Amino acid sequence: MGRKHVIGLSLASLSLTLCLVGLIGFTFEGSVTDIPTPNTPDRTYFSDEPLPQNSLAPFVVANVKFTWDRDDIYVVIVDADEKADCESTPEGLGGFGSSTACSSSDPDIVAGGADSNGDDGIEWQIESGEYYVGMGNIFSNIPEGTQVSIDYQVHLKGSFVMYFVCIILGFAGLAYLKTD
């Protein structure tokens, strides 16, 4: 076997492997634990830590699903600007009158809100940027407890760009195989 033959087989094998891994994907799980328990009706409180960013966004699609164990709360995902705006608004001022800012009906929520429930959860395709998970009390009475378990599952799979690069690598490998 010549050097070009080895390079061709390597490129074709790499291309096929990347395509298969991209199709199957990879899943990992975790939980969000640092969100304060909501103690104000229809007011969103946020995690201190942002969600992990998808640094390989052009090559990998990341979908996340959040589930939680209580019926009296809602969960939202917002960008860093909305989190900063909500945290700078004093409690009790965000939901009065016609304002829906920092509540379950906030128009700047990326995913989740008043219609979300813990059994079905919320799903979101991770975008580039800094995003935070928040939660609030749906009802106007005091929450049922102080512990909330919010779990997430992230599924990574190949994007169109990754498959395009794989096809180019595969054709390059085949071209090396034909030249000797």
BASEDO-170397 format. One record per residue (C-alpha): x, y, z; residue number from 0. Coordinates in Angstrom, 1 decimal. Example, Ala and Ser with C-alpha at 12.3 -4.5 7.8 and 13.67 -1.06 7.14 Angstrom:
<recs>
+--------+--------+--------+-----+
!     px !     py !     pz ! pos !
+--------+--------+--------+-----+
!   12.3 !   -4.5 !    7.8 !   0 !
!   13.7 !   -1.1 !    7.1 !   1 !
+--------+--------+--------+-----+
</recs>
This chain:
<recs>
+--------+--------+--------+-----+
!     px !     py !     pz ! pos !
+--------+--------+--------+-----+
!    0.0 !    0.0 !    0.0 !   0 !
!    1.3 !    3.4 !   -1.0 !   1 !
!    1.2 !    6.5 !    1.1 !   2 !
!   -1.7 !    8.1 !   -0.9 !   3 !
!   -3.7 !    4.9 !   -0.4 !   4 !
!   -3.2 !    5.1 !    3.4 !   5 !
!   -4.2 !    8.8 !    3.4 !   6 !
!   -7.2 !    8.1 !    1.3 !   7 !
!   -8.4 !    5.2 !    3.5 !   8 !
!   -7.8 !    7.4 !    6.6 !   9 !
!   -9.8 !   10.3 !    5.3 !  10 !
!  -12.7 !    8.1 !    4.1 !  11 !
!  -12.8 !    6.3 !    7.5 !  12 !
!  -12.7 !    9.5 !    9.4 !  13 !
!  -15.5 !   10.9 !    7.3 !  14 !
!  -17.7 !    7.8 !    7.8 !  15 !
!  -16.9 !    7.7 !   11.6 !  16 !
!  -17.8 !   11.4 !   12.0 !  17 !
!  -21.1 !   11.0 !   10.0 !  18 !
!  -22.1 !    8.0 !   12.2 !  19 !
!  -21.3 !    9.7 !   15.4 !  20 !
!  -23.2 !   12.8 !   14.2 !  21 !
!  -26.2 !   10.8 !   13.4 !  22 !
!  -26.3 !    8.8 !   16.7 !  23 !
!  -25.3 !   11.8 !   18.8 !  24 !
!  -24.3 !   11.9 !   22.4 !  25 !
!  -26.4 !   12.6 !   25.5 !  26 !
!  -25.4 !   13.9 !   29.0 !  27 !
!  -27.4 !   14.8 !   32.0 !  28 !
!  -27.1 !   17.2 !   34.9 !  29 !
!  -29.1 !   19.4 !   37.3 !  30 !
!  -29.5 !   23.0 !   38.2 !  31 !
!  -29.3 !   23.6 !   42.0 !  32 !
!  -28.5 !   27.2 !   42.6 !  33 !
!  -31.8 !   28.9 !   41.9 !  34 !
!  -33.4 !   30.6 !   44.9 !  35 !
!  -36.8 !   29.1 !   45.8 !  36 !
!  -39.5 !   31.4 !   44.5 !  37 !
!  -41.3 !   33.3 !   47.3 !  38 !
!  -43.1 !   36.0 !   45.3 !  39 !
!  -46.1 !   35.2 !   43.1 !  40 !
!  -45.3 !   35.2 !   39.4 !  41 !
!  -41.8 !   36.5 !   39.8 !  42 !
!  -38.8 !   34.8 !   38.1 !  43 !
!  -35.6 !   34.1 !   40.0 !  44 !
!  -32.5 !   33.0 !   38.1 !  45 !
!  -29.5 !   30.7 !   38.5 !  46 !
!  -26.1 !   32.4 !   39.2 !  47 !
!  -24.4 !   30.2 !   36.7 !  48 !
!  -25.2 !   30.4 !   32.9 !  49 !
!  -26.1 !   27.4 !   30.9 !  50 !
!  -23.2 !   25.7 !   29.1 !  51 !
!  -22.5 !   27.4 !   25.8 !  52 !
!  -22.4 !   25.5 !   22.5 !  53 !
!  -18.9 !   26.5 !   21.4 !  54 !
!  -19.1 !   24.1 !   18.4 !  55 !
!  -22.4 !   25.5 !   17.2 !  56 !
!  -21.5 !   25.4 !   13.4 !  57 !
!  -20.7 !   21.7 !   13.7 !  58 !
!  -22.9 !   20.4 !   16.5 !  59 !
!  -26.6 !   20.9 !   17.3 !  60 !
!  -27.4 !   20.9 !   21.0 !  61 !
!  -30.9 !   20.3 !   22.3 !  62 !
!  -31.7 !   20.5 !   26.0 !  63 !
!  -34.7 !   19.3 !   27.9 !  64 !
!  -35.5 !   20.5 !   31.4 !  65 !
!  -37.8 !   18.7 !   33.8 !  66 !
!  -38.7 !   19.4 !   37.4 !  67 !
!  -40.5 !   17.8 !   40.3 !  68 !
!  -43.1 !   20.4 !   41.4 !  69 !
!  -46.4 !   21.6 !   39.9 !  70 !
!  -46.5 !   25.0 !   41.6 !  71 !
!  -43.5 !   26.5 !   39.7 !  72 !
!  -42.7 !   27.4 !   36.1 !  73 !
!  -39.2 !   27.3 !   34.5 !  74 !
!  -37.9 !   29.8 !   31.9 !  75 !
!  -34.7 !   30.3 !   29.9 !  76 !
!  -33.6 !   33.9 !   29.2 !  77 !
!  -30.6 !   35.7 !   27.9 !  78 !
!  -28.1 !   37.5 !   30.1 !  79 !
!  -29.6 !   41.0 !   29.3 !  80 !
!  -33.1 !   39.9 !   30.4 !  81 !
!  -31.7 !   38.3 !   33.6 !  82 !
!  -29.8 !   41.6 !   34.4 !  83 !
!  -33.0 !   43.6 !   33.8 !  84 !
!  -35.1 !   41.4 !   36.0 !  85 !
!  -32.5 !   41.3 !   38.8 !  86 !
!  -32.3 !   45.1 !   38.8 !  87 !
!  -36.1 !   45.5 !   39.1 !  88 !
!  -37.1 !   45.5 !   42.8 !  89 !
!  -39.4 !   42.7 !   43.8 !  90 !
!  -43.1 !   43.6 !   43.6 !  91 !
!  -42.7 !   46.1 !   40.7 !  92 !
!  -42.3 !   43.7 !   37.8 !  93 !
!  -45.8 !   42.3 !   37.6 !  94 !
!  -48.1 !   45.2 !   38.4 !  95 !
!  -50.3 !   46.9 !   35.9 !  96 !
!  -49.9 !   45.8 !   32.3 !  97 !
!  -46.2 !   44.9 !   32.8 !  98 !
!  -45.4 !   41.2 !   32.3 !  99 !
!  -41.6 !   41.7 !   32.7 ! 100 !
!  -39.8 !   39.2 !   34.9 ! 101 !
!  -43.0 !   37.0 !   35.2 ! 102 !
!  -44.2 !   33.8 !   33.6 ! 103 !
!  -45.6 !   35.8 !   30.7 ! 104 !
!  -42.5 !   37.9 !   30.0 ! 105 !
!  -42.2 !   38.5 !   26.2 ! 106 !
!  -38.4 !   38.1 !   26.4 ! 107 !
!  -38.5 !   34.5 !   27.6 ! 108 !
!  -36.6 !   32.3 !   25.1 ! 109 !
!  -38.3 !   29.0 !   26.3 ! 110 !
!  -40.7 !   27.9 !   29.0 ! 111 !
!  -43.1 !   30.1 !   31.0 ! 112 !
!  -46.5 !   29.8 !   32.5 ! 113 !
!  -47.6 !   27.0 !   30.2 ! 114 !
!  -44.7 !   24.8 !   31.1 ! 115 !
!  -45.1 !   21.9 !   33.6 ! 116 !
!  -42.5 !   19.7 !   35.2 ! 117 !
!  -43.7 !   16.4 !   33.7 ! 118 !
!  -43.5 !   17.5 !   30.1 ! 119 !
!  -40.6 !   19.9 !   30.7 ! 120 !
!  -39.3 !   22.5 !   28.2 ! 121 !
!  -37.1 !   21.9 !   25.2 ! 122 !
!  -34.7 !   24.3 !   23.7 ! 123 !
!  -32.1 !   24.3 !   21.0 ! 124 !
!  -29.0 !   25.9 !   22.6 ! 125 !
!  -28.0 !   29.1 !   20.8 ! 126 !
!  -24.8 !   31.0 !   21.0 ! 127 !
!  -24.6 !   33.5 !   23.8 ! 128 !
!  -25.1 !   33.5 !   27.5 ! 129 !
!  -28.4 !   32.1 !   28.8 ! 130 !
!  -29.8 !   31.4 !   32.3 ! 131 !
!  -32.4 !   29.2 !   33.8 ! 132 !
!  -35.0 !   30.8 !   36.0 ! 133 !
!  -38.1 !   29.7 !   37.9 ! 134 !
!  -41.0 !   31.2 !   39.7 ! 135 !
!  -44.2 !   30.5 !   41.6 ! 136 !
!  -47.2 !   30.0 !   39.3 ! 137 !
!  -49.8 !   30.5 !   42.0 ! 138 !
!  -50.5 !   33.6 !   44.2 ! 139 !
!  -50.0 !   31.6 !   47.4 ! 140 !
!  -46.8 !   30.6 !   49.2 ! 141 !
!  -44.9 !   27.8 !   47.4 ! 142 !
!  -45.3 !   24.2 !   48.7 ! 143 !
!  -41.7 !   23.7 !   49.8 ! 144 !
!  -38.2 !   25.0 !   49.6 ! 145 !
!  -36.6 !   22.2 !   47.5 ! 146 !
!  -36.9 !   22.1 !   43.7 ! 147 !
!  -35.1 !   19.6 !   41.6 ! 148 !
!  -34.5 !   20.8 !   38.0 ! 149 !
!  -32.9 !   18.2 !   35.8 ! 150 !
!  -31.7 !   18.6 !   32.3 ! 151 !
!  -30.7 !   16.3 !   29.5 ! 152 !
!  -28.5 !   17.6 !   26.6 ! 153 !
!  -28.5 !   15.7 !   23.2 ! 154 !
!  -25.6 !   16.6 !   20.8 ! 155 !
!  -25.8 !   15.6 !   17.2 ! 156 !
!  -24.2 !   16.7 !   13.9 ! 157 !
!  -25.2 !   19.8 !   12.0 ! 158 !
!  -25.5 !   20.4 !    8.3 ! 159 !
!  -22.0 !   22.0 !    8.3 ! 160 !
!  -20.5 !   18.9 !    9.9 ! 161 !
!  -22.1 !   16.6 !    7.3 ! 162 !
!  -20.9 !   18.9 !    4.5 ! 163 !
!  -17.3 !   18.7 !    5.8 ! 164 !
!  -17.6 !   14.9 !    6.2 ! 165 !
!  -18.7 !   14.6 !    2.6 ! 166 !
!  -15.8 !   16.7 !    1.4 ! 167 !
!  -13.4 !   14.6 !    3.5 ! 168 !
!  -14.9 !   11.4 !    2.1 ! 169 !
!  -14.6 !   12.6 !   -1.5 ! 170 !
!  -11.0 !   13.7 !   -0.8 ! 171 !
!  -10.2 !   10.3 !    0.6 ! 172 !
!  -11.8 !    8.6 !   -2.5 ! 173 !
!   -9.7 !   10.8 !   -4.7 ! 174 !
!   -6.5 !    9.8 !   -2.9 ! 175 !
!   -7.5 !    6.1 !   -3.3 ! 176 !
!   -7.9 !    6.5 !   -7.1 ! 177 !
!   -4.5 !    8.1 !   -7.6 ! 178 !
!   -1.5 !    5.9 !   -7.2 ! 179 !
+--------+--------+--------+-----+
</recs>
